[in-house]
Amino acid sequence: MAWLELSVEELAAWRQAGKAHTLLDVREPWEISTASMGADQMVPMAEIPGACAVLSQLPQPLVVLCHAGVRSARVAAFLSQQGFTQVYSLAGGIDAWSCRVDPSVPRY
């Protein structure tokens, strides 16, 4: 199965409904310290290949998060190629989350 995109509104609905998922933030540490959504796991994009064994143990689906959705799409595609079957890229990333769901999350 290929990876899919998940809108920020869909993720907000998942969270509100208590749907099980793991939020994987692939931004750099400085970005996470600037703005955060409370990710379950934080692994910078460059470290993803070495983290597959750990990531495979996390509850799925995995929702991959970055700043604007580009890195998360690449990571989701990579994880899908590695055999992960429930992977979503958060469309628009944390920036879209800030604009459309939670304006208290700082934009950068």
N, C-alpha and C positions, 0 to 999 in steps of 0.2 A: 504494500500500500504506500502511495506517495504521501508526503506531508500535505497539510491543509493550512489555510489561513483562518484565523479566528479574529473577529472584530473586537474592539475594546468593549463594545456594548454586550456582546455575547459573553465575554469573560466576566464582566460585571454581573450578568445574570447567573452565570455559573457560581460565582462567589456568593451571591445572595441566596441561591438555592442550596448551597452547601455541596455542590457537585465536586467529587474528589478529582484532584489534578495536582500536578507539580508545576510550579512556576519557576522556570530556569532563566536566570538573568545572565546574559552573555556579554554584558558591558564591562568596561574597565573599572577597577576599584574607585577611581576618582569620580566616575560618572554615578556610581551607586551612592557614594557619599553626598553627591549633589542632589539627587532625586531618586527616591525608592518607592517601590510598590509592595515591599515586604516579601521578596522572592523566597521560595523554599530552598533554592540552591543557587549559588553564584559561581560561575566558571567563565572566565574571559574566553572569548571566541578562539583565540590562539591555543588555548589549553584543552579544547573540547576533544580532539583525537585521543589524548591521553586519559581522558576522564570517562570514556565510554563504559568501562566496567562498572564504575560507581553509578553512572547515570542509569544503567540497565537495572539497577536494584531499586530505583525510585518508583513510587506509585505513578501509574500512567492514567490518563494522557499527560504528556509533557507539553507545556505551553512555553515556547521560547520567546524571550523578551529582549529587545535592545532599545536603542534610542528612537529610531524611525522605521524599523522593520526590515532593513536591508540585511544586517548581520543575522538577525533571527531567521530570515528566510534561507540564508546560506547554511546556517547550522541545522535547521529543520531538514533541509534537503540532504545534508551529510548524514544526519542521524537516521533518516529514512533509508539511505543507502547501506547503513550499517545494520539494518534489520529491525530498527525501532518501528513499531506498527501504529502507534498512536501519538503522532507528533504534530503540533500546530505552531505556526509562526503568528505572533501577535501583530496584526496589521496596523501599521502606523506607530508601533512601539509605545514607549512611555510618553512620548510627546503627544500622541493621539489620546492616551489615557488622561493626561493633564488637561487637554483641551475639551474633551467630550464627556469624561466621566468624573474626574476628581481634580478640580482646579487648585486644590491645596497642595498637590504635588508640583514642585517647582519645575519650570521649563528652563532648558539651557541650550 
